[in-house]
Amino acid sequence: MSTTDASITSAADSVPSSTEPVRAPRPTLSTLRRDPRALWPEHARKLYDHLVGLYCEDDAMPTLAASWIAHQRSANTQKSYARGFRIFEEFVREHGAHPLKVKFGLADTFRLYLEQTPTWVRVKGGRRGEMVRAGKPYSDASRANALSAASSFFAYLDVVSDEPLKNPFDAVQRPVIDPDYSPTPGYTEDEWAKLLVTARDHHRAEAYRKRAYALLLMLYFCCLRIDSLLNAKVEDLGYDQGHRVLLLEKVKGGGRRKKPIPPMAWDALQDYLNGRTTGWLFCTASGGQLDEPAVWRLLQSLAKRAGLPLRGPHGTKSDAITHALSKKDARPDKIQRWADHKDSRTTQRYNRRKELLDDSPGYALATDVADADADALEHGTA
């Protein structure tokens, strides 16, 4: 019998008879094998690609670092920790060490490095993307983030390692951050009105005025974080119990939220969408997702044109909370839920009105004392 005939006979013998139950073929090992990196979120994949370009593929560090980023619960934490880890990795590499071999001495030196080293800034008039270390040293918040990111990375290694691993950042001092302080300038309600009019009528790029106006109204009226709004899609818009709503799949801290959209913001949003029913709620001209740097540039441009202090989108939520709390008969509990805060103390941290000099109780005390003195003089009892 030829080899071909034997193969055919073997195949025929393997076919089940009509009386035998037919079983689905078992998946082979090749069909079961999947690369877990395909499931990593965006910031984990970006960090992995960056590190693999610096280290050989046989080095475990890029995979461990990316897995650690993927382990973080929120996209905001993933982004923040990935940024902080890049600063740490660059420092360690410049000192001829490997990130997995860092001990306390080098970890504590990293703290000093963050306090003294100029940050990267763009070269004015230079080639596109050209950077130089000529900026101010890292801020307290940036230093705290980089140190927290590095410490979190080693805490993760301790969990996944077969042997106990000492975290070299356990004894490293962190900057003391005042949770009630924000360097971002707040806008008054009149300044907000001026910014909105500038976006609607005077934005430099006329084609993007409707998008800019609708985006600002949604941020302000719905008390949204910029990352939550940029991750929303048109399909997330809906109608519930007489309210136009935006369903947010993920907000900071996890969970889903329905955000009612006031009529003014809804009308501006529909004017911008112009009948579009799919895709990113706020998108680029080509339909791609609008990113946070683009919104930063937008708000900087609008602020300049309106003659207002420059700032990014993160101050919008503080303004909304501050202005809402200043309204007559304001309900702090309702504003807390509107702001998606689990703790009322978090809402108060966003409240810039507590820092307003006009609200100092000292003025009321001084007025009462002055009135008392005036009464005493009038009745000759002073």
Secondary structure, DSSP 8 states (H G I E B T S, - for coil): --HHHHHHHHHHHTS--TTS--------HHHH---GGGG--HHHHHHHHHHHTTS-TT-SHHHHHHHHHHHSSSHHHHHHHHHHHHHHHHHHHHTT--GGG--HHHHHHHHHHHHHSEEEEE-TTSSTT-EEEEEEE--HHHHHHHHHHHHHHHHHHHHHSSS----TTTT-------TT---S----HHHHHHHHHIIIII-SSGGGHHHHHHHHHHHHHTT--HHHHHT-BGGGEEEETTEEEEEES--TTS--EEEE--HHHHHHHHHHHTT--SSBSSB-TTS-B--HHHHHHHHHHHHHHHT-----TTHHHHHHHHHHHTSTT--HHHHHHHTT-SSHHHHHHH-GGGG-GGG-HHHHHHHHHHHHHHHHHHTT--
